Amino acid sequence: MIACAQTGTTSAAGMAMNVTQSAVSRSIKSLEDKLGVLLFERVRQRLHLTDAGRLLVQDAERILAQLDQSARTVLAFSGTKQVLRVAVLPTFGQAWLIPRLPRFQAAHPEISLHIGAELGRIDFARDPYDCAVQREELSGGDTVCVPLMTERVVAVAAPSVTRTFGDITSMPLLQQSTRPTMWQEWFEGTEVEIKTLLRGPRFDHFGMVVAAAKAGMGAALVPEVLVSEELVSGALEPVFARRGLTGATYALIHPADRMENTAVSAFRAWLEREIVEGP
């Protein structure tokens, strides 16, 4: 039926599926008889979907796509005993988690990893994940939340920005859209007066903020864990002596019913070791 909808004729559909035109016609007729509705209208030797046919094709395409995705997921088990599906905050995943994952794979070759980027709270009943590495505040009901590390932020900029503007009071301040009060909270309790506190380019997530800082667009206030390599390499440098805790905590979150899942347990133990041992 999908082939007929795509090609417009039973003969072309038969060629696409390597079956005869008559076999396609019989299949369509059998399906229409079984459902008791016309799925196609025949106009000038072309097939046109009826409203009922269009609805059925849409659902059939969606179901086939889901089956294809399920098959691809099952293929990931080839050579392994388990698949672990992990949701992670995008920039944290790119800057901290992924560079360390080869050590997990070396320690657990029996586990195949699927990593997805997610900013919002995970609904484990709906979303295809076994666990998530996110901020603790994103944990929901009936989940286990394992604190991993507290969030410490640092103000950084490219060396060229420091040379051009001098100190932070003159620099453009890069803004993070989802956490718009970070700069204001950062400077509370200090004697620094920032006249352009809420001005400056605005970005949706920390990965963009870090990239903008490296490009010399201004000073960035970001979790230190996201720029540790840049600070070591000199691509970014601190522009204010103060480092501070935001009150946020990165955590491993998983459904309560996966406490005994061996892949989740292995991932949790590995994360805790990585944090204790450092880089």
N, C-alpha and C positions, 0 to 999 in steps of 0.2 A: 504493500500500500504506500509506504514512504517513497519507494522507487517510482511508483506511478505519479505521485504528487510532484516529485522532483523533475521527472522527465516529460510528463504530459501525455504519454502514450504507453499502451501495454507492450508494444513491440520494443520500444526503447528500454523500458523497465526490464523486459526479459533479457535483452542483450547485456544490460548492466549486471544482472544477477546470474547470467549464463544458464537461463532456462528458456523454454519456448514461450511465445506470445500467448498461446492457448492456455498454458499452465498459469500464467499471470491472470488472464481473464477469468479462469475458473476460480482461482483463489479470491479475487475481488468479489465475484458473484456469490461465492460461498459465505464470505464475511458479511456481505450486505444481507443475505438471507438470514443468517444467524442473528444479526442485530435488528433486523426488521426496518432498516433505514437505508436510503441511498447515500453512498459516500462520495460518488462522483456524478457529475453531469457530463454527458457526451455532447460536445458542441464542435461541429466541423472536424470530426475525427481527432479531437483533442479532449483530454480528460481535465475537468475542472472540479475542484473540491467543493462539496456542499458545505453548509455551516457545520453539520454533524461531522463530515469528513475532516474539516479543518481542525475541529476540536480533538478528534481522535488522533490525527497526525501529530499535533502539538504534544499530546500526552505520550504518544508512542516514542517520539524523538527524545523527550525528557527521560523516559524510563530506560531507553536504550543507552543514553548517555550515562545514566547512573550505573547501569550494568557494566559499561565499559570502564568507568572509573573504579568500580568494585573489583573488576578483573585485574586492573593495573595494580590495585592495592594488594590483592592476593599474590600477584607475581613478585612483590617485594619480599615475600617469605622464602623465595628461592634461595637455598643455601643457608637460611637462618631459621631459628626457632620462633622468634617473636618480632613483631613490629611495634615500635614505640612512637606514638604521634604526640609531638610537643608543640604547644603554642608559646610564642615568646614575643615580648615587646621588640619591635623592629630594630631599633638602634642598639639596644642591649644585646640582642641576638647577634648582630653584625660585629659589634665592637668587642664583646666579652665572651659570649657563649661559643660561637662558631669557631673562633681560633683555637679553642680548647677541645673541641669535639673529637679531633683525631685521637686524643688520649682515651676518650671514652670508647671509641670504636676499637682501639687496640686492646683495651681491657675486656670488652664485651663484643666479640665478633659475631656472637649468636643473635644480637639485637640489631635490627635494621631501623634506622631513624628516619622519621618524616618530620620536618621542621616547618611550621607555618607562622607567619607574622600576624599578630593580632594586637590591636590597641585597646579594645574594649573587654568587658567581662565575658568569660567563656561560659556558655550554657552547655555543660557536659552531656546533658540529655539530648541535645540537638547537634552540637558541633562535633566534628570528627577528631577529638583529641583525647588522649589518656591523661595528660597533665599539662600544666602551663607554668612558665616562669614569668611572673608579672609582679606589679606592686601589690602588697598585701591587701590594700583597700579594695582590690578587684575580686577578692574571694567572695563566693556566694554561700548560700545555705547548703547544708549537707556536703560540704567540702572539707578537706584537711588542708591546713595552711602551715607550711614549714618555713619559718623565717630564715633567710640566707644571709643577707647583708643589709646594713642600713645605708641610706642614700646620703652621700656627702657631696656637696656641690662646690665648684671652684670657678672663679671668673678667669677666663683665658682669652688670648688674642694672638694673632700672628705677630711675629717680631716686627714686620713692616708697619703694622698698626701702632705698636708701641713707639717706634721711631717717629712716626708721623704726628701722633697726637700727644705723646708724652704720657700722661696718666689717665686713669679710667674716667675721670670727671669730664674729659673732653671727647671721649670716644663715642661713636654710635653704639647703642646697646641693642644687640640682636634679641628679638622677642620670640618666645615660644607660645603659639596660639592656645594650646590646651592648658597651659599653666601661666596665665598672663600676669600674675602678681609676684612672680619669682624675684624680679629685681627689687621691687618695693620691699618685700619681706627681707631680702638680703641686706639692704642698707639700713633697715630699722635698727636703732640703737647705736648707729655710728654717727660721726660728726661730718660725714661726707655729704655734701649737697649736690644732688644731681638734677639739674634743671630740665634735662631732656629724658627723664626716667622712662617714660612709656613711649618714647619715639624710637624709630629705627625699623628696619625691615622685619617682617613677621613671617614665621615659618610654622608648618603644621607639626613637625616632630623634631626630636633632638638630632637625628641624623642630618637633617637639613641645616640645623643651627650650627653643628660642628663643621659641616662642609663650607658654610658661609664664613665662619670664623677663619678657617684655613685659607679661604680665598681673599682674606683681608678686608671683609666688609664691616668688621667691627668687633666688639667684645661680646663673648658668649658666657652665659652662666649655665653650666651643665654639670650633671653628675660626673664626679672625677673618674669613676670606673669606665666611662665612655670615652675618655680622652687620655688614658694612661699611656698608650703608645705614642701619641702625639707629643705629650709632655716629655717623654724620654728622648724622642728623636729631635725635639726642638721645633717641630712644625707649629706648635702652640706653646705659649708660655704664660704663667700666672701673671695677672696684672693687678692683683690685690692680695695682700698677705693673708686675708681671712679665708678660711675654709669652714664650712658650716653644715650641720645636719639639717635636713628638711623635715624630718619626722616620718618620711616614707621609708618603707622597707621592701626590698626585693624578696620574693618568696616563691617556693614551689607549691603549687596548688593542684590538688587532684580530688576526684570524687571519693567519698568515704568508702565506697564499695570496692575501691582498687587498692586498698591498704595491702592486700596480699599479692598484688600483681608483681611478679618478680622483676619485670623490666622497669616498672616505676620505682621499685625499691632499689634496684641497682643504680638508676639514674640519680635518685635522691642521695644515696651514699657517695656517689662520685662527685656530685655538686658540692656536698659538704666538705669533702677532702680537698677539692680544688680551691675552695675559699680559704681553708685553713693553711694550705701549703703556699698559696699565692701564685704569682706568675710562673 
